[in-house]
Amino acid sequence: MEYCRKYPQAATALQEWYYELVKADFKNFNELKTVYGNASLVADDRIIFNILGNHYRLVVRIVFEYKTIQVKWFGTHTEYDRISAASIKFKKK
């Protein structure tokens, strides 16, 4: 919800992504990739999603076995170019 407040223009798309993932039952990245074709896998089981037509990027860590999603980072595509998706840590502001 913090990201929805920070980026209100992306709030609906981010919430739609969230509810889709909550309902989904992906067993592994390959199953997820069939639905989210633009998703990319990086180190530490992190997955990069394009949000709102690739204007925003979402970095999450998914543990498929436990159906756990940890949001690591969200921001504009320009901001994404300045971070390391493989090592960025979530920071509560």
C-alpha positions as CSV (number, residue, x, y, z in Angstrom):
1,M,0.0,0.0,0.0
2,E,2.9,2.3,0.6
3,Y,3.9,2.2,-3.1
4,C,0.3,2.9,-4.1
5,R,0.4,6.1,-2.1
6,K,3.8,7.0,-3.4
7,Y,2.9,6.3,-7.1
8,P,-0.9,6.9,-7.3
9,Q,-0.9,6.7,-11.1
10,A,0.3,3.0,-10.8
11,A,-1.9,2.1,-7.8
12,T,-4.6,0.3,-9.8
13,A,-2.2,-1.7,-11.9
14,L,-0.2,-2.6,-8.8
15,Q,-3.3,-3.8,-6.9
16,E,-4.4,-5.8,-9.9
17,W,-1.0,-7.5,-10.1
18,Y,-1.2,-8.3,-6.3
19,Y,-4.7,-9.8,-6.4
20,E,-3.8,-11.9,-9.5
21,L,-0.8,-13.3,-7.7
22,V,-2.7,-14.0,-4.5
23,K,-5.2,-16.1,-6.5
24,A,-2.6,-17.8,-8.6
25,D,-1.1,-21.2,-7.8
26,F,2.2,-21.1,-9.6
27,K,4.4,-24.1,-8.7
28,N,7.6,-22.5,-10.2
29,F,8.9,-19.7,-12.3
30,N,8.2,-21.5,-15.6
31,E,4.5,-21.6,-14.7
32,L,4.5,-17.9,-13.8
33,K,6.3,-17.1,-17.0
34,T,3.4,-18.6,-19.1
35,V,1.1,-15.9,-17.7
36,Y,3.6,-13.1,-17.2
37,G,5.7,-13.4,-20.3
38,N,7.8,-10.3,-19.6
39,A,8.8,-11.4,-16.1
40,S,12.5,-11.9,-15.6
41,L,14.3,-14.1,-13.0
42,V,17.4,-12.7,-11.3
43,A,19.5,-13.8,-8.3
44,D,17.9,-14.9,-4.9
45,D,14.7,-16.1,-6.6
46,R,13.8,-12.5,-7.4
47,I,11.4,-11.7,-10.2
48,I,11.1,-8.5,-12.1
49,F,7.6,-7.5,-13.3
50,N,6.7,-4.7,-15.7
51,I,3.8,-2.7,-14.3
52,L,1.5,-0.3,-16.2
53,G,2.9,-0.9,-19.7
54,N,6.5,-1.0,-18.5
55,H,6.4,2.5,-17.0
56,Y,7.1,0.9,-13.6
57,R,9.1,-2.1,-12.4
58,L,8.4,-4.3,-9.4
59,V,11.1,-6.5,-7.8
60,V,9.8,-9.4,-5.6
61,R,11.2,-12.5,-4.1
62,I,8.9,-15.5,-4.5
63,V,9.2,-18.8,-2.6
64,F,6.8,-20.9,-4.7
65,E,6.9,-23.9,-2.2
66,Y,5.4,-21.7,0.5
67,K,3.4,-19.3,-1.7
68,T,5.3,-16.4,-0.2
69,I,5.9,-13.1,-2.0
70,Q,8.3,-10.5,-0.6
71,V,8.2,-7.1,-2.2
72,K,11.8,-5.8,-2.5
73,W,11.3,-2.7,-4.5
74,F,8.9,-0.7,-6.7
75,G,9.5,2.4,-8.8
76,T,9.6,3.9,-12.2
77,H,11.5,2.4,-15.0
78,T,14.0,5.2,-14.8
79,E,14.5,4.6,-11.1
80,Y,14.9,0.9,-11.7
81,D,17.9,1.6,-14.0
82,R,19.7,3.0,-11.0
83,I,19.4,0.0,-8.7
84,S,20.6,-3.6,-8.5
85,A,17.6,-5.8,-8.7
86,A,19.6,-8.8,-7.5
87,S,20.6,-7.1,-4.2
88,I,18.2,-4.2,-3.4
89,K,16.7,-4.5,0.1
90,F,13.2,-3.2,1.0
91,K,13.5,0.0,3.1
92,K,10.5,1.3,4.9
93,K,10.5,5.1,4.6
